[in-house]
Amino acid sequence: MAGADAHTYEPAQGHGLANDPFNAIIGPRPIGWISSVSETGVRNLAPYSFFNAFNYRPPLIGFASTGWKDSVANIQTTGEFVWNLATHALKDAMNATSATVSSEVDEFALGGLTPAPSLKVAPARVMESPVNFECRLSQLIQLTTAAGEAVQTWLVIGEVVAVHIDRALIKDGLYQTAQAHPILRAGRLGDYAEIRPDAMFEMPRPR
């Protein structure tokens, strides 16, 4: 039990460990593999490790960008983006798109990926990804500390307006989460986790 023998620290004073444990503890986390397009038509594709879903109806998803990056600038300008599911089969391509490059570089080409036309928004989908969410910007929020001081991190929340799912992942009307072998960010410098069928278990909610 942590209470019996805990490593305790105040984040503002440092963690005292070899590496900050925060994003390893809050994990594994889904990956926000976000495609967007600039006002001049340059495609952008980048993974964000702070990502999740926030609402059912309408479906809202969001990611946080540490620093004002091309994805945020594009989404602020166009009001649109696409989330693409990162899978184990696409791990190397996803990692390639995480490189820090100039805003003129097309990360689809960098990752050897195929841009596919979206139904409701301008940014392209990743054709090789088995699930894509087309989104329209709902909120763009600069985060603050508890004291109200601005943090150089922006939270982007989008409403999902179109969904694309590989039919092979649907059985008896149910989406098979583990069959896609999604990968998740697990902190440190490069740790990831994979969801596999043998890792799944069912636990119905109490009535």
Rosetta silent file (secondary structure, phi, psi, omega in degrees, C-alpha in Angstrom):
SEQUENCE: MAGADAHTYEPAQGHGLANDPFNAIIGPRPIGWISSVSETGVRNLAPYSFFNAFNYRPPLIGFASTGWKDSVANIQTTGEFVWNLATHALKDAMNATSATVSSEVDEFALGGLTPAPSLKVAPARVMESPVNFECRLSQLIQLTTAAGEAVQTWLVIGEVVAVHIDRALIKDGLYQTAQAHPILRAGRLGDYAEIRPDAMFEMPRPR
SCORE:     score description
SCORE:     0.000 S_00000001
   1 L     0.000  138.489 -177.428    0.000    0.000    0.000 S_00000001
   2 L   -62.331  -35.419 -177.528    1.272    3.477   -0.925 S_00000001
   3 L   -63.168  -27.860 -177.982    0.334    4.882    2.468 S_00000001
   4 L   -77.563  -35.832 -178.602    2.690    2.486    4.228 S_00000001
   5 L  -151.053   83.095 -172.551    5.779    3.313    2.170 S_00000001
   6 L  -110.086  140.803  167.583    5.200    6.158   -0.286 S_00000001
   7 L   -85.237  109.356 -174.524    7.520    8.304   -2.365 S_00000001
   8 L  -111.956  135.851  177.921    5.853   11.657   -1.734 S_00000001
   9 L  -152.870  160.959  173.498    6.654   14.911   -3.498 S_00000001
  10 L  -104.991  120.005 -174.815    5.199   18.269   -4.483 S_00000001
  11 H   -50.720  -36.663 -178.959    5.439   18.716   -8.281 S_00000001
  12 H   -65.256  -21.490 -178.835    6.470   22.362   -7.975 S_00000001
  13 H   -99.438    0.064 -178.085    9.512   21.262   -5.970 S_00000001
  14 L    98.933  156.582 -175.801   10.552   18.424   -8.300 S_00000001
  15 L   -95.439  -18.907  177.229    9.886   14.698   -8.215 S_00000001
  16 L    71.421   16.276  179.961   13.302   13.469   -7.107 S_00000001
  17 L  -116.502  173.295 -179.745   13.274   10.511   -9.499 S_00000001
  18 L   -66.585  -28.422  179.677   15.216    9.635  -12.639 S_00000001
  19 L  -149.581  143.931 -179.696   12.216   10.586  -14.781 S_00000001
  20 L   -58.889  121.375 -175.497    8.942   12.411  -14.089 S_00000001
  21 L   -81.860   -7.570 -170.081    6.412    9.624  -13.306 S_00000001
  22 H   -52.495  -56.488 -174.754    3.296   11.698  -14.024 S_00000001
  23 H   -80.164   -3.421  170.565    2.566   10.616  -17.593 S_00000001
  24 H   -87.841  -31.013  178.331    3.584    7.029  -16.830 S_00000001
  25 H   -74.071  -45.436  177.380    1.109    6.852  -13.942 S_00000001
  26 L   -82.916   75.433 -176.322   -1.733    8.388  -15.968 S_00000001
  27 L  -177.782  171.565    1.083   -1.517    5.698  -18.584 S_00000001
  28 L   -67.070  151.869 -178.497   -1.567    3.996  -20.851 S_00000001
  29 E  -116.697  142.179  174.003   -3.401    6.791  -22.660 S_00000001
  30 E   -56.964  152.687 -179.038   -5.125    6.716  -26.065 S_00000001
  31 L  -100.225  127.821  174.601   -3.158    8.481  -28.779 S_00000001
  32 E   -87.371   90.218  178.950   -4.599   11.522  -30.495 S_00000001
  33 E   -89.930   98.261 -165.695   -3.289   10.977  -34.038 S_00000001
  34 E  -105.115  124.411  172.823   -4.568   14.219  -35.478 S_00000001
  35 E  -105.759  139.375  179.502   -4.703   15.223  -39.129 S_00000001
  36 E  -145.684  177.912  179.546   -5.364   18.806  -40.093 S_00000001
  37 E  -142.803  141.700 -179.380   -4.738   21.094  -43.041 S_00000001
  38 L   -78.207  171.354  179.436   -3.382   24.631  -43.227 S_00000001
  39 L   -62.820  -26.411 -179.626   -5.147   27.567  -44.826 S_00000001
  40 L   -95.192    4.279  174.189   -2.876   27.099  -47.850 S_00000001
  41 L    94.462    9.986  178.105   -3.626   23.380  -48.152 S_00000001
  42 L   -80.428  125.364  179.575   -0.549   21.833  -46.489 S_00000001
  43 E   -75.512  144.714  176.717   -1.468   18.557  -44.774 S_00000001
  44 E  -132.833  141.484  178.379   -0.371   17.980  -41.181 S_00000001
  45 E  -144.725  122.189 -175.721   -0.431   14.746  -39.170 S_00000001
  46 E  -149.829  142.950  176.874    0.828   14.466  -35.590 S_00000001
  47 E   -91.641  140.674  177.654    0.315   12.217  -32.538 S_00000001
  48 E  -125.763  129.854 -175.278   -0.644   13.682  -29.143 S_00000001
  49 L   -86.071  -11.740  173.194   -0.377   11.641  -25.954 S_00000001
  50 L  -100.644   94.792 -174.626   -2.881   13.733  -23.989 S_00000001
  51 E  -149.431  146.095  173.376   -6.103   12.625  -25.691 S_00000001
  52 E  -171.320  177.720  175.296   -9.477   11.218  -24.728 S_00000001
  53 E   -99.510  147.797 -174.049  -13.263   11.206  -25.221 S_00000001
  54 E  -128.421  -13.718 -177.291  -15.422   13.534  -23.136 S_00000001
  55 E  -159.509  148.579  178.696  -19.072   13.187  -24.124 S_00000001
  56 L   -81.738  -58.651 -173.849  -21.526   10.769  -25.779 S_00000001
  57 L  -130.845  109.525   -2.135  -24.144   13.002  -27.434 S_00000001
  58 L   -73.487  155.379  178.258  -22.877   14.852  -29.220 S_00000001
  59 L   -67.872  123.711  179.644  -19.646   12.838  -29.266 S_00000001
  60 E  -121.307  131.428  174.690  -16.806   15.115  -28.147 S_00000001
  61 E  -125.733  161.497 -178.978  -13.122   14.227  -28.190 S_00000001
  62 E  -156.934  157.887  175.386  -10.114   16.324  -27.326 S_00000001
  63 E  -140.354  155.317  178.450   -6.353   16.535  -27.178 S_00000001
  64 E  -112.761  134.277  178.680   -3.898   18.843  -25.456 S_00000001
  65 E  -110.518  120.344  174.683   -0.891   20.332  -27.226 S_00000001
  66 E   -80.717  104.101 -173.228    2.090   21.396  -25.136 S_00000001
  67 L    98.241  153.596 -179.762    3.099   24.465  -27.094 S_00000001
  68 L   -82.927   97.088 -174.385    1.365   26.190  -29.995 S_00000001
  69 L  -102.011  173.094 -177.174    1.958   23.627  -32.720 S_00000001
  70 H   -56.767  -38.985 -179.977    0.904   23.383  -36.372 S_00000001
  71 H   -57.385  -47.177 -177.826   -2.091   21.186  -35.497 S_00000001
  72 H   -66.367  -43.955 -179.938   -3.508   23.824  -33.150 S_00000001
  73 H   -61.432  -43.575  179.385   -2.824   26.680  -35.552 S_00000001
  74 H   -63.214  -45.130 -177.396   -4.487   24.789  -38.412 S_00000001
  75 H   -67.536  -37.974  176.272   -7.533   23.848  -36.343 S_00000001
  76 H   -60.802  -39.960 -177.049   -7.938   27.391  -35.041 S_00000001
  77 H   -74.437  -44.970 -173.572   -7.900   28.665  -38.626 S_00000001
  78 H   -97.274  -24.454 -178.506  -10.066   26.021  -40.315 S_00000001
  79 L    76.291   18.340 -175.719  -12.165   24.723  -37.408 S_00000001
  80 E  -141.942  151.735  172.171  -11.694   21.112  -38.515 S_00000001
  81 E  -161.793  170.991  176.840   -9.563   18.020  -37.843 S_00000001
  82 E  -130.317  135.090  170.988   -9.605   14.220  -38.043 S_00000001
  83 E   -97.879  134.450 -178.843   -8.632   11.705  -35.371 S_00000001
  84 E  -121.336  131.642 -178.303   -7.085    8.489  -36.706 S_00000001
  85 L   -68.918  124.861  176.178   -6.741    5.317  -34.629 S_00000001
  86 L   -88.998  123.125 -177.892   -3.084    4.400  -34.067 S_00000001
  87 E  -116.765  168.832  179.865   -2.603    0.618  -34.186 S_00000001
  88 H   -60.268  -36.668  179.481    0.309   -1.736  -33.658 S_00000001
  89 H   -66.171  -23.658 -177.132    0.596   -2.233  -37.420 S_00000001
  90 H  -105.774   11.642 -172.805    0.944    1.542  -37.857 S_00000001
  91 H   -59.588  -41.807 -178.203    3.278    2.178  -34.931 S_00000001
  92 H   -69.157  -39.773  177.214    6.333    3.046  -37.032 S_00000001
  93 H   -65.091  -42.389  177.926    4.370    5.360  -39.308 S_00000001
  94 H   -60.951  -44.218 -179.428    2.786    7.046  -36.297 S_00000001
  95 H   -63.628  -38.078  178.707    6.192    7.502  -34.687 S_00000001
  96 H   -61.569  -34.295 -178.737    7.593    8.999  -37.910 S_00000001
  97 L   -77.590   -4.396  177.791    4.875   11.655  -37.857 S_00000001
  98 L   -85.856   -4.563 -178.717    5.970   12.741  -34.372 S_00000001
  99 L   -63.051  144.900  175.716    9.187   14.259  -35.784 S_00000001
 100 L   -83.116  108.786 -178.041    9.678   17.992  -35.345 S_00000001
 101 L  -132.114  169.999 -179.443    9.671   19.363  -38.883 S_00000001
 102 L   -69.847  159.679 -175.605    8.830   22.646  -40.586 S_00000001
 103 L   -67.403  -12.770  179.063    5.190   23.527  -41.247 S_00000001
 104 L   -83.828  -10.634 -177.074    5.704   23.003  -45.003 S_00000001
 105 L   -81.520  133.407  175.986    6.374   19.273  -44.542 S_00000001
 106 L   -88.907  108.791 -177.413    3.509   16.852  -45.280 S_00000001
 107 H   -70.749  -16.504  172.556    3.648   14.241  -42.496 S_00000001
 108 H   -61.756  -45.606  178.115    1.493   11.856  -44.537 S_00000001
 109 H   -66.762  -38.102 -179.651    4.453   11.569  -46.909 S_00000001
 110 H   -60.758  -37.579 -179.134    6.861   11.423  -43.964 S_00000001
 111 L   -93.148    1.133 -178.169    5.042    8.381  -42.580 S_00000001
 112 L    65.461   36.466 -174.420    4.439    6.747  -45.969 S_00000001
 113 L  -107.930  157.007 -177.566    0.686    7.072  -45.411 S_00000001
 114 L  -100.198  118.871  175.226   -2.206    7.532  -47.826 S_00000001
 115 E   -75.286  128.242  179.156   -4.410   10.623  -47.442 S_00000001
 116 E  -114.290  141.635 -179.483   -8.063    9.710  -47.958 S_00000001
 117 L   -64.810  141.477  175.931  -10.840   12.267  -48.548 S_00000001
 118 L   -89.445  167.158 -177.322  -13.134   12.957  -45.622 S_00000001
 119 L   -88.652  -42.227 -171.596  -16.906   13.168  -45.860 S_00000001
 120 L  -116.995  -12.634 -176.109  -17.715   16.315  -43.856 S_00000001
 121 L  -130.481  165.174 -177.144  -14.412   18.128  -43.282 S_00000001
 122 L   -77.957  -39.143 -178.697  -11.433   19.261  -45.365 S_00000001
 123 L   -59.816  144.210  179.596   -8.535   17.478  -43.579 S_00000001
 124 L   -75.638  154.867  171.325   -7.644   14.082  -45.001 S_00000001
 125 E   -92.597  160.118  171.069   -8.041   10.808  -43.134 S_00000001
 126 E   -85.000  110.809 -176.607   -5.293    8.208  -42.798 S_00000001
 127 L   -58.509  -38.484 -176.375   -6.469    5.518  -45.204 S_00000001
 128 L   -72.297  -17.292  179.598   -4.413    2.812  -43.460 S_00000001
 129 L   -78.132  135.547 -175.948   -6.021    3.541  -40.075 S_00000001
 130 L   -77.021  -12.803  178.561   -9.061    1.320  -39.367 S_00000001
 131 E  -139.968  133.614  175.727  -11.040    4.063  -37.584 S_00000001
 132 E  -133.788  136.869  173.597  -11.318    7.781  -38.326 S_00000001
 133 E  -112.729  117.648  172.792  -13.359   10.484  -36.580 S_00000001
 134 E   -84.146  132.612 -172.562  -14.037   13.631  -38.588 S_00000001
 135 E  -131.183  148.043  169.231  -14.365   16.578  -36.197 S_00000001
 136 E  -112.888  140.072 -176.572  -15.403   20.209  -36.103 S_00000001
 137 E   -60.089  128.071  175.508  -13.846   22.477  -33.493 S_00000001
 138 E  -101.436  -50.676  179.811  -16.005   22.926  -30.401 S_00000001
 139 E  -146.123  144.486  172.520  -13.597   24.681  -28.019 S_00000001
 140 E  -127.345  111.870 -168.953   -9.989   25.827  -28.025 S_00000001
 141 E  -124.247  127.857  171.589   -8.865   26.528  -24.480 S_00000001
 142 E   -83.800  127.578 -177.540   -5.544   27.700  -23.106 S_00000001
 143 E   -74.167  157.458  178.779   -4.954   25.902  -19.811 S_00000001
 144 E  -133.619  162.959  173.129   -4.173   27.711  -16.574 S_00000001
 145 L   -77.547  174.459  176.557   -2.714   26.889  -13.176 S_00000001
 146 L   -61.566  -25.101  179.650   -4.880   26.770  -10.052 S_00000001
 147 L   -86.464   -0.012  177.896   -3.808   30.370   -9.493 S_00000001
 148 L    89.304    8.648  179.234   -5.122   31.383  -12.912 S_00000001
 149 L   -81.754  136.943 -177.747   -1.739   31.779  -14.601 S_00000001
 150 E   -66.137  137.604  175.991   -1.662   30.845  -18.290 S_00000001
 151 E  -108.745  144.564 -179.015    0.101   27.610  -19.223 S_00000001
 152 E   -80.424   52.998  177.024    1.635   27.132  -22.672 S_00000001
 153 E  -138.103  136.638 -178.190   -0.701   24.216  -23.373 S_00000001
 154 E  -120.276  132.716  177.566   -3.892   24.304  -25.413 S_00000001
 155 E   -97.420  123.019  179.444   -6.847   21.934  -25.138 S_00000001
 156 E  -108.958  120.374  178.473   -8.637   21.294  -28.439 S_00000001
 157 E  -115.972  131.522 -179.067  -12.126   19.804  -28.214 S_00000001
 158 E  -128.297  148.740  174.625  -13.975   18.711  -31.332 S_00000001
 159 E   -91.151  127.825  179.603  -17.434   17.373  -32.129 S_00000001
 160 E   -75.459  120.156 -176.880  -17.369   14.148  -34.117 S_00000001
 161 E  -111.619  -10.815  175.166  -19.484   14.693  -37.237 S_00000001
 162 E  -157.493  142.753 -177.875  -18.580   11.552  -39.234 S_00000001
 163 E  -127.805  137.706  176.685  -17.116    8.154  -38.311 S_00000001
 164 E  -123.665  123.826 -179.046  -15.367    5.574  -40.512 S_00000001
 165 E  -129.325  129.670  173.726  -14.841    2.010  -39.175 S_00000001
 166 L   -59.228  124.273 -176.758  -13.262   -0.935  -40.983 S_00000001
 167 H   -59.552  -23.445  179.417  -16.114   -3.469  -41.253 S_00000001
 168 H   -65.047  -17.906 -178.902  -13.722   -6.247  -40.197 S_00000001
 169 H   -93.854    3.764 -179.961  -13.797   -4.746  -36.695 S_00000001
 170 E  -113.261  122.389  179.339  -17.587   -5.036  -36.353 S_00000001
 171 E  -130.236  124.479 -178.921  -19.094   -8.373  -35.248 S_00000001
 172 L    53.118   37.290  177.275  -22.793   -8.835  -34.511 S_00000001
 173 L    79.872    3.754 -178.446  -23.170   -5.058  -34.453 S_00000001
 174 E  -114.105  134.572  175.937  -20.449   -4.590  -31.830 S_00000001
 175 E   -73.153  130.440 -177.358  -17.106   -2.867  -32.370 S_00000001
 176 L   -95.510   92.599 -173.344  -14.258   -5.212  -31.414 S_00000001
 177 H   -51.884  -52.392 -172.318  -11.821   -2.944  -29.565 S_00000001
 178 H   -73.748  -21.918 -178.795   -8.918   -5.356  -29.233 S_00000001
 179 H   -64.845  -21.703  178.107   -9.127   -6.695  -32.794 S_00000001
 180 H   -81.314  -15.244 -176.273   -7.685   -3.390  -34.015 S_00000001
 181 L    52.776   54.422  178.401   -4.663   -3.801  -31.714 S_00000001
 182 E   -66.089  149.328  175.817   -4.640   -0.113  -30.759 S_00000001
 183 E  -108.016  152.045 -176.022   -1.506    1.251  -29.151 S_00000001
 184 E  -132.772  152.202 -179.891   -1.435    3.616  -26.190 S_00000001
 185 E   -83.668  133.853 -175.691    1.178    5.946  -24.732 S_00000001
 186 L  -122.681   24.257  172.332    2.663    4.729  -21.456 S_00000001
 187 L    85.166 -165.638 -176.472    4.979    7.564  -20.459 S_00000001
 188 L    53.680 -148.685 -173.932    8.733    7.921  -20.001 S_00000001
 189 L   -87.525  -22.251 -178.393   10.772    8.555  -23.148 S_00000001
 190 L  -170.951   36.357 -178.996    9.142    6.041  -25.461 S_00000001
 191 L   -88.973  135.899  177.150    6.954    3.496  -23.668 S_00000001
 192 E  -133.458  162.515  174.190    3.809    2.198  -25.362 S_00000001
 193 E  -130.584  154.779  178.895    1.227   -0.481  -24.648 S_00000001
 194 E  -120.468  136.579  173.766   -0.876   -2.566  -27.011 S_00000001
 195 L   -90.601  119.301  179.586   -4.440   -3.724  -26.443 S_00000001
 196 L  -119.034  157.840  179.808   -4.740   -7.369  -27.479 S_00000001
 197 H   -54.563  -35.173 -177.595   -7.715   -9.752  -27.275 S_00000001
 198 H   -75.288   -6.925  178.728   -6.054  -11.748  -24.466 S_00000001
 199 H   -95.789   -5.384 -175.908   -5.816   -8.595  -22.338 S_00000001
 200 L   -84.597  147.565  171.039   -9.567   -7.899  -22.399 S_00000001
 201 L  -147.628  158.575 -177.067  -11.982   -8.765  -19.594 S_00000001
 202 L  -113.607  137.873  179.135  -15.628   -8.010  -18.914 S_00000001
 203 L  -146.588   91.516 -177.997  -17.042   -6.571  -15.706 S_00000001
 204 L   -59.917  147.956  177.964  -20.696   -5.464  -15.881 S_00000001
 205 L   -70.030  148.034  174.543  -21.718   -2.474  -13.782 S_00000001
 206 L   -62.049  145.372  178.237  -23.725   -3.145  -10.609 S_00000001
 207 L   -94.252    0.000    0.000  -27.470   -2.649  -11.061 S_00000001
